[in-house]
Amino acid sequence: ALQTLYLADNRLIGPLPPGLGQLTQLADLWLGGDNRLTGGIPPEWGQLAALQYLVLYANDTTDGLSGPIPEELASLDGLMAFDVFGQDLSGPIPAW
């Protein structure tokens, strides 16, 4: 099963895919850096029970990531790093 998905600095464009929430063995998800991702963090990502690193920093776009941090992420008990530096997220941080 896929455990690491490192797509940082690849100039990806568009919204974050909700379908990644089906990768239940995923421990490391790196989508930061020189990408142009937009929209919100999908609530479906709260199903990533094995996730330890969620890195979405510094997407290089004027839109960037926005919206609230989904409350569903509070179920990620093993999350050790949540990096959203430089994004326009709003609302409370889930109680991990």
N, C-alpha and C positions, 0 to 999 in steps of 0.2 A: 504494500500500500504506500502511496505517496506520503512522505513525511516532511519534505522541504520543498517549497516553491519559492525560488529566488528569481524575481523578475524586475528587480530594481534597475534603474538607469537604462531602460529599453525603449523609451519614448512611446509607451503604450498610451492610447487615447480612448476616452470614453468612461462610462460608469463602471464601478466595481461590480463584478458578476455575482449575483446571489447564489448561483450554482456551486460556488466554492464551498458553501456550507455543507455540501454532501461529502466532502473529503474529511471524514471523521478521524482519520489517523494523522492528519496534518499537524505538525508541531511548530513549523517555522513558515511564516508567510511574509515575504519581503516584497513590497510594491512601491517603495519610496524612491526618492531621487529624481532622475531625469525622466519622469513619466508625466503624462498630461491627463490624469484621472480626475473625474468630476462626479458630482452627486454625493449621496450619502453612503455611510457604511451599511451594508445590507443586514437587517435583523437576523437573517438566516445564518449569518456567521456565528451566532450564539450556539450553534450546533457543533462547532469545532472543539469538541471536548478535550482533545489532546493538545490544543494550541498553547504554545509557550511564548512565542514571539510574534507580534503583529506590528509590522513596521510599514507605515504609510507616510513618512515624513516628506516634506519639501517637494510635493508635486509641482512641477514647473508650469503653472498656468494661472491666469488671472482668476479663473473660476475656482479651481482647486476642489477639494472635498469640502462639503458643507452639510449643514443640518445637525440634528442631535446625534449624540452617541447612543446607539440602541441599548435599551435596558437589558436586552437579551444577552449582551456581552458579560453581564454580571455572573452568568453561569460558567464562565471560563475560569474555573478554580486554579488551574495550573499556569495561568498567564503570568509571565515574569517581566515582559517588556511590551509596552503599548506606546509606540512612538508616532505621534501625529503632529510633530513640530511643523509650523508654517501653514497649517490648514485652518479653515474657517468653520470649525465645528462649534456647536452651541449646546447649551443645556448642562444638566448635571453629569458628573462622571459616575458611572455605575459603581456600586459598593462591591468591590471584589473581596 
